[in-house]
Amino acid sequence: MHGRQTVGDSYRGFLKSFDVRIEVTPELLESSGSQGLMMRLYTSVLIPKDGRVSWARSGRYYMDLVRDHNGDWQIARKLTQTTADPIAGVQTAPDALATAGEMRRRFADIAEGQVHY
């Protein structure tokens, strides 16, 4: 998606169907010169407005930060690691379930080069 209008329209449609609850717990925030690292735990719960079962997702995200020429911190890279940790009273989203011993790796070509995920 490109542009504020397109992204905003997408989220407005989604939020008509769900209430969203997000909890973020800081774990690490370090900097050295113009480089920084941030690590946080998150839990998000999607609550369907039509009364269906709520879905949860939890995990950890990491961000490499760089300070720009104005002194503001910018995200250089972000990695999100979803876990299948159970959350009491909420069904875990099917695509967040872990499969023992399975790890998938892919590459994507973007304008700036190649990204490994």
C-alpha positions as CSV (number, residue, x, y, z in Angstrom):
1,M,0.0,0.0,0.0
2,H,1.3,3.5,-0.8
3,G,0.1,6.8,0.5
4,R,-1.7,8.0,3.6
5,Q,-5.2,7.7,2.0
6,T,-4.8,4.0,1.0
7,V,-3.3,2.9,4.3
8,G,-5.9,4.9,6.3
9,D,-8.8,3.4,4.3
10,S,-7.5,-0.1,5.0
11,Y,-7.3,0.4,8.7
12,R,-10.7,2.2,8.9
13,G,-12.3,-0.8,7.3
14,F,-10.5,-3.2,9.7
15,L,-11.4,-1.2,12.8
16,K,-15.1,-1.3,11.8
17,S,-15.0,-5.1,12.5
18,F,-12.6,-5.3,15.4
19,D,-11.6,-3.6,18.7
20,V,-7.8,-3.8,19.2
21,R,-6.0,-4.0,22.5
22,I,-2.2,-3.8,22.4
23,E,0.2,-4.1,25.4
24,V,3.9,-3.3,24.9
25,T,6.6,-4.0,27.6
26,P,10.0,-2.5,27.1
27,E,12.9,-4.9,27.5
28,L,16.0,-3.1,26.1
29,L,16.9,0.4,24.9
30,E,20.5,1.1,24.2
31,S,22.4,3.6,22.2
32,S,26.0,4.3,21.2
33,G,26.6,7.4,19.1
34,S,24.2,7.5,16.2
35,Q,23.2,3.8,16.6
36,G,20.5,2.4,18.8
37,L,18.7,-0.9,19.6
38,M,15.2,-1.3,21.0
39,M,13.6,-4.6,22.1
40,R,10.1,-5.0,23.4
41,L,7.5,-7.7,24.2
42,Y,4.0,-7.2,22.8
43,T,0.6,-8.7,23.1
44,S,-2.2,-7.8,20.8
45,V,-5.8,-9.0,21.0
46,L,-8.3,-8.6,18.2
47,I,-11.9,-8.6,19.5
48,P,-14.5,-9.1,16.8
49,K,-17.4,-6.6,17.2
50,D,-19.9,-9.3,16.0
51,G,-19.2,-11.4,19.2
52,R,-17.0,-14.1,17.6
53,V,-14.0,-15.5,19.5
54,S,-11.2,-13.0,20.2
55,W,-7.7,-13.7,18.6
56,A,-4.4,-12.9,20.2
57,R,-0.9,-12.6,19.1
58,S,2.2,-12.1,21.2
59,G,5.9,-11.9,20.6
60,R,8.9,-9.7,20.6
61,Y,10.1,-7.0,18.2
62,Y,13.6,-5.6,17.7
63,M,14.4,-2.3,16.0
64,D,17.8,-1.0,14.8
65,L,17.7,2.7,15.2
66,V,19.9,5.5,13.6
67,R,20.0,9.1,14.5
68,D,19.4,11.4,11.4
69,H,21.1,14.7,10.7
70,N,18.4,16.5,12.8
71,G,19.1,14.4,15.8
72,D,15.8,12.4,15.5
73,W,15.8,8.6,15.9
74,Q,14.7,6.7,12.8
75,I,13.9,3.0,12.4
76,A,16.6,1.4,10.1
77,R,15.4,-2.2,10.5
78,K,12.6,-3.9,12.3
79,L,12.1,-7.6,13.1
80,T,9.0,-9.0,14.6
81,Q,9.1,-12.5,16.1
82,T,5.6,-13.9,16.8
83,T,5.2,-16.6,19.5
84,A,2.5,-19.0,20.3
85,D,2.5,-18.3,24.1
86,P,-1.0,-18.9,25.4
87,I,-3.0,-15.9,26.7
88,A,-5.6,-16.8,29.3
89,G,-9.1,-16.8,27.9
90,V,-8.1,-15.9,24.3
91,Q,-7.6,-18.1,21.3
92,T,-4.2,-17.8,19.7
93,A,-4.3,-16.7,16.0
94,P,-3.7,-19.8,13.8
95,D,-0.8,-18.3,11.9
96,A,1.0,-17.6,15.2
97,L,1.2,-21.2,16.2
98,A,4.7,-22.5,16.4
99,T,5.8,-25.7,14.6
100,A,8.6,-27.5,16.4
101,G,11.8,-27.6,14.4
102,E,10.5,-25.6,11.4
103,M,12.2,-22.4,10.3
104,R,11.5,-20.7,7.0
105,R,13.8,-18.2,5.4
106,R,13.2,-16.1,2.3
107,F,14.7,-13.2,0.4
108,A,12.8,-10.2,-1.1
109,D,14.2,-7.8,-3.7
110,I,13.3,-4.1,-2.9
111,A,14.5,-0.8,-4.4
112,E,17.3,-0.5,-1.8
113,G,18.6,-4.1,-2.3
114,Q,17.8,-7.5,-1.0
115,V,16.1,-8.3,2.3
116,H,16.4,-11.5,4.2
117,Y,13.5,-12.5,6.4
